[in-house]
Amino acid sequence: MQRRSLLQSSAAAGLLGLAGCASRAVPSRAQVVVIGGGYGGATAARYVRLFSNHKIDVVLIEPDAAFVSCPMSNLVLGGSWQMADITTPYDALRRRHGITVVRDRASAIDTARKTVTLAGGAAIAYDKLVVSPGVEFIYGAIEGLPAAHAAGQILHAWKAGPETAALRRQLQAMPEGGVYAITIPEAPYRCPPGPYERACQVAWYFKQAKPRSKVLILDANPDVTSKAALFKAAWAGPYRGMVEYRPQYNTTAVDARAGLIKFEVQDDVRADVINVLPPMRAGAIAVQAGLSNQANRHWCGVNYQTFESTAAKDVFVLGDSIQIAPLMPKSGHMANSQAKVAAAAIVAQLAGWPVNPAPLLTNTCYSFVDDRRAVHVASVHAYNAAEQTYLSVPGSGGLSERPSEREGAYAFSWARNIWADTLA
C-alpha cells in the first residue's frame, strides 16, 4: 500500500472510530451537498469522498473560480508574496475525487424538504448538508462604512481575494510619511492573530519602501487577543517608532472623504489608508436558514461530537460560522480539523455505523513578523462527552519563544501541506 493510501486509511479508521463496522456497506446513492469551498467546506467534500471510498456523491457549491487562502494572505500586503501564491483551483476535487463543483451561490436552504436553492434558480436535494460559509461582515454596525466599502475607499480584505489586491494597491499609493490604520472588532472574530500579523507585514513593507510612515492598530479589545508578547516585542523591536498599538478603541463611524475614524470615547483618528475589520457573524446563508441560534443569533450552535446543527437535523456547520468551544479559535486549520470530524460522522451515519465517541481537533496558527520570520501557537482539543464540548488537552501545543526563520520555513511547509490536504 502506498504511503498516501496508508495515511488516509489510518485517518479514516481514527476519525470514523471503526471497530467491526467494515462489514456494513457505505450506501452508493446518498448525496452530500457542501456550501462553501473554504478550509471547512472543501475539506469536508474531499473527506466524505475519501472516507466512503468514493461511493457517496458530493456536490460542492462555491461561487468563486478558485480557492484563495486567507492564511498567508497578509504576505501579499507586505509584498513578499503575490495573489497567485495563495490561489489554488478546485480542479483536483473534480478530477481526482469526482466531486461535482457548482459555481454558484446558495440562496436558500429548505431543511424540511432537504434542498438547497441556488442563485441561478436550480434546486439540489441532499441527504446530508454541510454549511461552511465563513463569516458575514456587519458593515451597518459602523456609520459610513457601507457606502465607503461599496465605493472601494475603505476595505477589510478579511476574505482573501480582490480586496487583498486592492488594499495592497492602496498601500503602494500611500505617500511616504503617511499613516495606515487598522481597526479590530471585539472578539470573537475570524483569525484572532491575523490583524496583528497584518500590522507587522505593513510595517515590514514600510521599512523597505516608506520608512517615515506609521502603522496604527486601533483595537476594540482590552489587549492583543493572541500571541500578545510576541507581537509586542516585534513592535518594540524591529518596528519601534513605526507601529503604535491602542487598546479599547471601539470604532463607531468612518468618514472616507476626510480620512477619519471615530470611536465611542476617544478622539477621532486621521489616516491615509483606513483598513476597517467590521464586526462579524455567521455567513449569510446560515443566518437566513435559521442556523444561527447562539450569541444573539450571531453564531451557529452545533453538536460538537459531529458538528451537526442544533437547529436542523442532517445539517452540519463548520468553521468560522459556529459558536466556538472554550479556547477554540476561528482559524483555517481549525475548520480543516472540524471538517474531518464532520465528514467521518456523515459517512458513519449514512452507513449505520456508530459515530466516533471521542474525536480530537488540532490547530496550528503561524504569524509572520516580516517576510521570513514567523511565530506559532498550537493546541489540541478533545471532545468531552460529559460536558458535550471540546476542552484543550493539558500540556498540548504551545507558543513560540521568539520569531525565527526556522519557524517561517515551518509556516511555508504548513501552508503547502494544508492546501494539499484540503484540495489535492
Salt bridges, closest charged atoms under 4 A:
ASP64 OD2 - LYS159 NZ 3.58
ASP91 OD1 - ARG94 NH1 3.30
ASP110 OD2 - ARG113 NE 3.99
GLU136 OE1 - ARG281 NE 3.01
GLU163 OE2 - HIS149 NE2 2.47
GLU163 OE2 - HIS156 NE2 3.53
GLU176 OE2 - ARG212 NE 3.82
ASP223 OD1 - LYS232 NZ 2.83
GLU244 OE2 - ARG246 NE 2.78
ASP314 OD2 - LYS114 NZ 2.94
ASP314 OD1 - LYS128 NZ 2.60
ASP320 OD2 - ARG190 NE 2.55
ASP370 OD2 - ARG373 NE 2.81
GLU401 OE1 - ARG402 NH2 3.34
GLU407 OE1 - HIS376 ND1 2.93
ASP421 OD1 - ARG46 NH1 3.82
ASP421 OD2 - LYS340 NZ 2.77
